[in-house]
Amino acid sequence: PKLLTAVPFTPSVGSRILLRDLAQLEAVAQSLVPALQAEVRRLKASSYHLLFPNPAERAAFESSEMVARMGSQFHWHNRDYKTFDDFLATMTSRKRKSIRKEREATAAAGFEFRRTEGAAITPQQWADFSLFYHRTYLVRGQQGYLSQRFFERLGATMPEQLLLIEAVGATSEGDVCAAALFFKNDSQLFGRYWGSTSDQPLLHFETCYYQGQDYCIEHGLSSFDSGAQGEHKIQRGFEPKSTYSLHWLAHEGFAAAVANFVEQERPHIEAYIADAATLLPFRKD
């Protein structure tokens, strides 16, 4: 067993330590880490881990005997665009045309998209979304770990932070055939889950990325965190950035080995981020 501070199923940077006075963060970290180490030993656990802390927390805990491991993600930034075309205008001609072709192909296939926010999401929409979500696992021979009841509870407990984007297929019944669930706050959009019963190859990009970018532009959100992994996001304007996790292991020999690995790994992560940035579709002028 191990001790973990994290938001379950959410690889997004954010506050992990709840404080009334943020000026006390470093002092709290200096006191909290020894207490956590003692608890690890009392429980005969292996370690303590702090995942995706914000920059201030990372700095405070990194100075408290914890090893910081670097990772990477791809985020989109809204640079005061008024329209999606404003965003495309920042790209090279070839990349701009490629995205337009993708969006046009999805529209030509007859798909339309609708947004539903928070409390307006109906039980039937949650049922449809749960079906789509589980299908993404079943086609790979796996089982989804979140239930329909979980999604319904999200709608009941935090509706102001939810956005559901559905794709409606080109049938006479206008059936929903795909959907993506996003979280949001006053400045950011977070893409989390998606599913589909359609095999249209570009539907994922439209539902999960372009529709999210549209929403950010229309609502003045500054950034879009679309989740972990995905080098295919680079050509769609998502920029590489570093993320961090912090770790303390009780076994001194194992801790030393992990610290050595993390130290050797970091230059490769930094090089990967730098290389990925060279592939971004934006004009250089």
C-alpha positions in Angstrom: 0.0 0.0 0.0 1.0 3.6 -0.4 -0.3 7.1 0.5 -1.5 9.3 -2.3 -2.7 12.9 -2.7 -4.5 13.3 -6.0 -7.8 14.0 -7.7 -9.0 10.5 -8.8 -8.9 9.8 -12.5 -7.9 13.4 -13.2 -4.4 14.1 -14.6 -4.8 17.8 -14.4 -2.7 20.4 -12.5 -4.4 22.0 -9.5 -4.4 22.7 -5.8 -3.8 19.6 -3.7 -3.3 21.3 -0.3 -6.3 23.3 1.0 -5.1 26.3 3.0 -6.8 29.5 4.2 -3.5 31.4 4.0 -1.4 30.4 1.0 1.6 32.3 2.6 1.8 29.4 5.0 2.3 26.8 2.2 6.0 26.3 2.6 5.8 26.0 6.4 2.9 23.6 6.1 4.9 21.5 3.6 7.9 21.4 5.9 5.6 20.1 8.7 3.4 17.8 6.7 6.1 15.8 5.0 7.6 14.4 8.2 4.1 13.6 9.5 3.4 11.7 6.3 6.6 9.9 6.4 5.8 8.8 10.0 2.4 7.7 8.8 3.9 5.7 6.0 6.1 3.8 8.5 3.3 3.3 10.9 1.1 1.7 8.2 4.1 -0.2 6.8 3.3 1.4 3.5 5.9 1.8 0.7 5.7 5.5 -0.1 3.9 8.8 -0.4 3.0 10.5 -3.7 1.7 13.9 -4.6 0.3 14.1 -8.2 -0.2 17.1 -10.5 0.3 19.8 -7.8 0.3 23.5 -8.8 3.6 25.2 -9.2 3.6 26.7 -5.7 2.9 23.3 -4.1 5.6 21.7 -6.2 8.2 24.2 -5.1 7.2 23.8 -1.4 7.2 20.0 -1.4 10.3 19.6 -3.6 12.3 21.3 -0.9 11.0 18.8 1.7 12.9 15.7 0.8 10.5 14.7 -2.0 11.7 13.8 -5.5 10.0 15.6 -8.4 9.3 13.7 -11.6 8.7 15.6 -14.8 6.0 14.6 -17.3 4.4 16.2 -20.3 1.0 17.0 -21.7 -0.5 19.0 -24.5 -2.7 22.1 -23.8 -4.4 24.6 -26.1 -4.2 28.3 -25.3 -6.7 30.9 -26.3 -4.8 34.0 -27.3 -7.8 36.3 -27.4 -9.2 34.7 -30.5 -12.6 36.1 -31.5 -13.4 33.2 -33.9 -12.1 29.8 -34.8 -10.8 31.3 -38.0 -8.7 33.8 -36.0 -7.0 30.7 -34.4 -6.5 29.1 -37.8 -5.0 32.3 -39.1 -2.0 31.8 -36.7 -1.1 28.5 -38.6 0.8 27.8 -41.7 -1.3 27.4 -44.8 -1.0 23.7 -45.1 -2.0 23.0 -41.5 -4.8 25.5 -41.7 -6.2 23.7 -44.8 -5.8 20.3 -43.1 -8.0 21.3 -40.1 -10.6 22.9 -42.4 -10.8 19.7 -44.4 -11.3 17.7 -41.3 -14.1 19.9 -40.0 -15.7 20.0 -43.5 -15.6 16.2 -43.8 -17.4 15.8 -40.5 -20.1 18.3 -41.5 -20.5 16.7 -44.9 -21.1 13.4 -43.2 -24.2 15.0 -41.7 -23.1 15.3 -38.1 -24.4 18.2 -36.0 -23.3 19.1 -32.5 -25.2 20.3 -29.5 -24.0 21.5 -26.1 -25.7 21.0 -22.8 -24.4 22.5 -19.6 -24.7 21.4 -16.0 -28.2 20.9 -14.6 -29.8 20.9 -18.0 -28.2 17.4 -18.8 -31.1 15.0 -18.7 -31.1 11.4 -17.3 -31.4 10.1 -20.9 -28.3 12.1 -21.9 -26.4 10.6 -19.0 -27.6 7.1 -20.0 -26.5 7.7 -23.6 -23.1 9.1 -22.5 -22.5 6.1 -20.2 -23.2 3.7 -23.1 -20.7 5.6 -25.3 -18.1 5.7 -22.6 -18.2 2.0 -21.8 -18.1 1.1 -25.5 -14.7 2.7 -25.8 -13.5 0.1 -23.3 -15.5 -2.9 -24.6 -14.1 -2.6 -28.1 -10.6 -3.1 -26.6 -11.8 -6.0 -24.4 -11.8 -3.9 -21.2 -14.3 -2.7 -18.7 -15.0 0.9 -18.0 -14.4 1.8 -14.3 -17.0 4.6 -14.0 -20.7 3.9 -13.7 -23.7 5.7 -15.0 -24.6 6.5 -11.4 -21.2 8.3 -11.1 -21.9 10.5 -14.0 -25.4 11.3 -12.7 -23.9 12.3 -9.3 -21.5 14.6 -11.1 -24.5 16.3 -12.6 -26.2 16.6 -9.3 -23.3 17.8 -7.2 -21.2 20.0 -9.5 -23.5 21.0 -12.5 -21.9 24.5 -12.9 -18.6 22.8 -13.9 -19.9 20.4 -16.5 -20.3 20.6 -20.3 -21.6 17.8 -22.5 -21.1 18.0 -26.2 -23.1 15.4 -28.3 -22.8 14.5 -31.9 -26.1 13.9 -33.7 -25.9 11.6 -36.7 -27.4 12.1 -40.1 -30.5 9.9 -39.6 -34.2 10.8 -39.7 -34.4 10.2 -36.0 -31.5 12.5 -35.3 -29.9 9.9 -32.9 -27.0 10.9 -30.8 -24.0 8.7 -31.8 -21.1 10.2 -29.8 -20.5 12.5 -26.8 -17.6 14.1 -24.9 -17.8 15.2 -21.3 -15.8 18.3 -20.2 -15.2 20.0 -16.9 -14.7 23.8 -16.7 -14.0 26.7 -14.4 -13.9 30.5 -15.0 -10.7 30.2 -17.1 -10.1 26.7 -18.2 -11.8 23.8 -20.0 -10.8 20.2 -19.2 -11.6 17.4 -21.6 -12.1 14.1 -19.7 -14.3 11.3 -21.2 -15.6 10.4 -24.6 -17.4 7.6 -26.4 -19.1 6.8 -29.7 -21.1 4.3 -31.6 -20.0 5.7 -35.0 -16.9 4.6 -36.9 -16.5 8.0 -38.6 -12.7 8.5 -38.3 -12.7 12.3 -37.7 -15.6 12.4 -35.3 -13.3 12.1 -32.2 -11.2 15.2 -33.3 -14.3 17.3 -33.9 -16.2 16.3 -30.7 -13.2 16.3 -28.3 -10.9 19.1 -29.7 -12.5 21.5 -32.2 -15.8 21.8 -30.4 -13.9 22.4 -27.2 -11.8 25.1 -28.8 -14.9 26.7 -30.2 -16.4 26.7 -26.7 -13.3 28.3 -25.2 -13.3 31.1 -27.8 -16.9 31.8 -27.4 -16.8 31.9 -23.6 -13.4 33.6 -23.2 -11.7 30.6 -21.5 -7.9 31.0 -21.6 -6.8 27.4 -21.9 -8.0 23.9 -22.8 -6.5 20.8 -21.0 -7.5 17.9 -23.1 -6.0 15.2 -20.9 -3.0 13.0 -20.9 -1.0 11.8 -24.0 -1.8 12.4 -27.6 0.9 13.6 -30.0 -1.9 13.9 -32.6 -3.0 17.0 -30.7 0.2 18.9 -31.8 -1.0 19.6 -35.3 -4.3 20.8 -33.9 -2.6 23.5 -31.9 -2.1 21.9 -28.5 1.2 22.9 -27.1 3.5 20.7 -25.1 4.0 21.6 -21.4 5.7 20.1 -18.4 3.8 18.5 -15.5 5.1 17.2 -12.2 4.5 14.6 -9.5 6.4 14.3 -6.2 7.4 11.1 -4.4 8.9 9.9 -1.2 9.8 6.2 -0.7 10.5 4.6 2.7 13.1 2.2 1.5 16.4 4.1 1.3 17.9 2.0 -1.4 14.8 2.0 -3.6 14.4 5.8 -3.0 18.0 6.4 -4.2 17.4 4.3 -7.3 14.2 6.2 -8.1 15.9 9.5 -7.5 18.7 8.5 -9.9 16.2 7.4 -12.5 14.2 10.6 -12.3 17.4 12.7 -12.6 18.5 10.8 -15.7 15.0 10.9 -17.2 14.4 14.6 -16.9 16.7 15.7 -19.8 14.9 13.3 -22.1 11.5 14.7 -21.1 12.8 18.3 -21.6 14.2 17.3 -25.0 10.9 15.6 -25.9 8.9 18.8 -25.0 11.4 20.9 -27.0 11.2 18.6 -30.1 7.4 18.5 -29.9 7.3 22.3 -29.9 9.1 22.3 -33.2 6.1 20.4 -34.7 3.5 22.9 -33.8 1.5 24.2 -36.8 1.9 27.9 -36.1 3.6 30.4 -38.5 7.0 31.6 -37.4 6.5 35.2 -38.4 
